[in-house]
Amino acid sequence: MQVEELRAIDPGDVLAGRLDWRQRTVRFVRPDGQITHVLAFGSKVTIDGDRCFLSQIQDITELVSTHRQLQLVLDNTPVSVFLLDHDGRVLTSGGAAHQLPAARLRQVTGSSVFTAFRDHPAVLAMVRRSLRGERVHEVLAAGGHWYDVHLVPLPGAAAQRPSVAGVASDVTEHERASAELRVRTSRQTALADLAQQALEVADEDVLWDRGTRTLTEQISAEVMIVRGRPAPDRHPGAWAASDDSAGVGVGTDPSAPYSPTIPAHLNYDVGLQGQVLSDSGATMPATERSCTVMRVPVGPADEPVATICLRGAGRRRTSDDAAFIRSVSAILGSAVLRIRMEQDAQFRSLHDPLTGLPNRAALLDALRRSLSRTGRNQTRTGVLFVDLDGFKAVNDTLGHQAGDKLLTTVATRLRRAVRPGDVAGRLAGDEFAVLCEGVGSLDDLQSIGERVIQALEPTVELRRPVNVSASVGAALSGPGLTDAERLITAADVAMYEAKRQGGGCLVRYDEPVRAVHAARLRNVTALQHALCERRLVLRFLPIARQVGPIVAVEAIPCWPHPARRALAPEDIEPIAVDAGLSSDLDLWLVDSAIRYAHDAAGAQTPMTASTLTIRGDKQQDESRKTSPREMWIRLSARSFGDPALRKRIIARTTGSAPAAGHGLTLCIVIPDKLRAQDRREIDTAIDQLADAGVAVRLDFTETTPLRAMAAGQLPSGLHGVSLSEQYVHGVDHSDATAAVLAGVVCFAHLLHLDVAARGVNTPSELDAIRALDCDLAQGAAVGQALPMPPW
């Protein structure tokens, strides 16, 4: 038997102390080549004064074989196993875990773990706890990996301190997967929270703030949201100062494409498509989905409402980052569009679509809030009621498009004329109002109103230069005027008084105006009662033929007022207009006149249809002598435009014509403007009345409708025209007036129409119109209103 290891040991060295050999494992090689492992023990002894080396050999071949098999198994397990003594020395280690703990443990076998892991305080803290007898389990990070570490105290012999057994396994992949899951879960939660907030938030600024906060919390990057084209300013009272636009900033072109300004350090030469970019700004391949800079559009791609810009801080962006950012972009884009649609709908509900000014509802709301504030701080609120003078004439002569342009120009001038903080609004039509908060007195309010009147005075260029003026009523809050509706009504009352004074001026709502308004209200109430109680009576204005005899009368209402003289139509009509009773008054007049005509027909001769007199006929004079008598009823445009009233007239007159030609004919006089508004409908209505035996005349107040008549076919049922006082006044001494009237009469006769002149008040005027071949005359020169027709 060969003993290679023993041959290598010199007993002299052992005895001399040059070699410490108390215990060794020795390998023997048998002659047949087998290897035997023995455990050799050695000791120095002195026998009879001689120093001797005593050794013992024990066969441990099977034990070594088993140990090697166990080590082989241990080295191929994905864990590191180690044993520490009570001083922290590594007694043994093994395992196939990541190289850092395994290699370091193998290197320090026999040394203290406190020295080997001095740069890992978390590891040392675990060891100290386990040496104190505590079972320890933690997951630690080291060298870019994660380890699951278990330390178990092992009790020693009775007099020995415990040792520690440890197991460390590499759980890096598990931890990464868990971390990714936590990140994704956190981002999904953040997206859900942002989506919920996006449904609830009504302020765009708050939405952008929450979007930025969400990105900052979830993405380690510098985040900036660059706004696109801002939404129009929808705050009441804040509008553009440009004449040509409302809600668009001065100097901007609403149709021009918008490109947001992106800071230079976030701007790269790539489109706003949310590409994944490298540090240099180049688009990276799909396999390298990471970046340090991203730009993602928010909203429609052709005109984004904003752009999300991110710049990495120490790490590249991943594809998950890009997906999260795009999800945030989608939520923000949808929410912004919703907010702007809601704001636009709210704006439209509270603002006039033509001028962009607050409408009546918005003004009343602002006025209520202002009155509430002024009531607390002892200040006062004023209202200016602005009504344009002559706006109807602009609409009628230049068209509605010109009228709309005039209204927008007036709105712009109002904005500029009032004080900062005052609110100008449009109530309806050509009526505007200005809310002035913090006004000290009516004098202060009047000075603001006078600036408004001056601002409206410059000529407006439409299809031709047009001068604009306004009637302004001023009312100031105070005792009895603490309600928004009452304050506007008071300013409205003052404005109507300005109208009565000729327009283009300002009237303050004070005690005299209040007294006039109170009297007007009393008259309105009295007229309502008079209509209900049938206290109105008919009177008849005579109408004479050219040759002199009275051939017709105009039925007019007369009101025996309880506190005043009997009121004529010119006194009743303003009260009826104020009370909204014009249609009721016309209905009463129609019923009363037809009833009288029926009564007259029963007593004498029934009503008959009129016979048109054809001008130029040789029998002209004879036809005039034999034409039937007429009863005229003058109706407002609103009343004649009511189909129900026309049907009522037709029903009361149809079937009552007698066989004889001598009777009383009903004649309806309607305003000239009706045909200009809807010629086809009015002409049809005229012919229907003519078929029922009712004559119809057009009442002309200007020459424009006469020119319009020449442009088309006249309705066959039209009987004649009635000319207002402006055609007659001065005809007896003015050649120009006489020439105009002569031309109109000749024009009407060529169209086979009778001509009646109203307002013929002097004998000289009567002679003049007769000389110009005017067919009929009405006025003081012919006769005053009578209780009965004069025939």
C-alpha positions, 0 to 999 in steps of 0.5 A: 500500500502506498501512502503518498500523503504520509510520505510528504509529511516529515515527522521532524517538521511536526516535532520541530513545530514547523508543521501543524498536523493534528488532523488531515484527510489523506488519500491512499491509492491501492495497487488496483487503482482504487482510492481510499480516504482516511482521516489521520490524527497526529499528536506530539507526546513525550515518553521517558523524556523522548519526544515522539509523534503519535498518529492514528488512521481511520478509513472514511472512504464512504463518508467522503464519497457521500459528502462529494455526492451531496456537494454535487447535488448542492452545487447544482441547486439554484440556492446558496447554502452556508453555515456560520459559527457563533462569531460569524465565520463561514464554516462551509458554503455551497450552491449554484445561486448567482455568483455574487453570494456563492463566490463571496461565501466560498472566498471567505470560508473560514473568515468572518462574514462581517468582513466579506459583506461589510459593504452590505449593511442589510446583510450584516443586520440580518446576520446579527439578528440570527446570531441573537437567536431570531429566524430571519427572512428578507428579500435583498438587492445586491449586484443588480439581482434580488435574493431571498435569504433565510437565516436559521439559528442552530442551537449548540451544545450545552456550553456553546453559542448557537451557529447559523444556517443560511439559504439564499436563492436568486429571485431576480426574475420573480421580483422583476415580474412582481415589480412590473405587475405592481407598476402596471397595476399602479398605472391601471389604477392611475388611468382609472382615477384619471378617467373618473376625474376626466368625467367630473372635471369642468375646468380645463386648467384643473384637467391639465394639472391632474394629467401632468400630476399623473404622468409625473407620479408614474413616469420618471421624467420631466413632463410638460403639456404644451397647450394647443389653440386655446378655447375661446374666452367664454367669460361673460363680459370678456370679448374681443375688441375687434369689429369683425370677430367675437370670441377670437383674439385681436390679430388672430386668424381663426381659419389658420392652422395652429402649431403649438410652441414647444420648448427647444430642449423638448423639440426634435425634428419629428412629427407629433405622432408619439414616436419612441426616440433615442437621445439624439432624437432619431426614431428607434427600431421597434425592437428597441422600444425605449427612449429619453424623449417623447412627444404625444399629441392630445386630441385630433391628429390634424389639430391637437389641443395639446402636446405631451412632452417628456424628457427622461431623467436617467433611464430610457422610456419603455414601450409600457411607458409609451403605451401609458402616456398615449392612454393618458393622452387619449383620456385628456383629449376626450375630456378636453373635447367634452369640456369645450362642448359643454362650455360651448353649449353653456355659452350658447345658452347664455349668449346672443349668437349674432353679437356674442353678448350675454343674452337676457337670461345671462344679464338677469343672472349677472344683475341678481348677483350684482344686486346681492353684492351691492346690498351687502357692501352698501353700493348701488347697481345701475342699468342702461336700457339701449334701443336703436332709433330707426333700426327697422328702416335699415332692415326694411330698406337694406335687408336683414344682412345689413341689419345684422352687421349694424347690430354687431357694430353696435355691440362692439361699440358698446363694449368699448364705451362702457367701463371695465367690469361693466357688462353689455348684453343684448336683450332682443332685436335692437334692444341692448342693456348695460349692467353698471355695478358700483355706481354712486348716483344717477348722475354717474350712471347718466355720464356712462349712458351719454358715452354710450350715445356718443359711441354710437353716433359715428356713421356705419358703412353698410351698403351705404352710410347709415347714421345710428342713434339710440334712446337710452333709459337709465335706472339705479337700484334703490328703495323699490328697485332691488329686484333685477326684473323691476330694475330692467323694467324701470330702465325700459320705461325711461327708454320709452320716454326717451323715444317719446322725446324724439330719440337720440337722448337719455332719460333717467328713471326718476319721480316724474318718469315714474308718475308717467309710467304709473299713469300709463299702467292705469290707462292700460288697466282701464283699457283692459276693463273697457274691452272686457266690459264692452265700453268702447263705442264705434265712431265713423270718419266720413270719406268723400268722393272727388265730386263731393258726396260722402260715399264711405266711412272708416269705423274707428274705436272711441273710448269714453275714458272715465277720468278723461275726455273721449279718446280717439284711435291715436290716443288708444293705440299707444295704450293698446301697444303698451298693454299688448292689446292691439290684436284684441282691439282690432278684433273688437273693431272687426266684430263691432263694424260687421255687426253694425253693417249687418244691422244696417243691411237688415234695416235698409239694404244688405252688404254687397261686394264692391265693384272695381272702377276701371280707370280710363273707361268712358263710363268712369264718372257713371261708375263712381256715382253708382258704386256702393257705399263702403265701411273701412276697417284699418287693421294692424299688420299683426292682426291681418297676418293672423289667419284666424281673424281673416277666417272670422271676417270671411265667415261673417260676410260670405253669403250676405250679398244681395241681388241689388247693387246698392248696399254697404261694402266692407273694406279692410285697410292693411299696412303696406309693409305686409306685401314686402314681408311675404307677398305670396301669402298676403296676395292670396289672403287679399284674393280670398277676402275679395271672393268673400265680398270684402274690398282690400286697400293698401295703406302707404306711408312711403314710396318704396312699396309703390315701386315694389308694386311695379315689379310684379303682378298685383292681386286681383282682389286689391281695390285701391290704396290709401295715402298717409298724411305725408303725401298731403301735407303742403300739397296746396302750396308746394309744387314738389309735394303736388308733383309727387302726389300727382305721380302716385295718383297717375301710377295707381290709376294705371294699375286700375286702383282707387286712391284715397288721401288721409289727413286732408285738413284744410279746404285748400288741401281738399281742392288741391287733391281734387285737382290732381284727380285723387279719388277719395279724401278723408280728414277734417276738411271732409268731416269729423268723426260721427256716431252714425254714417252721414247717409 
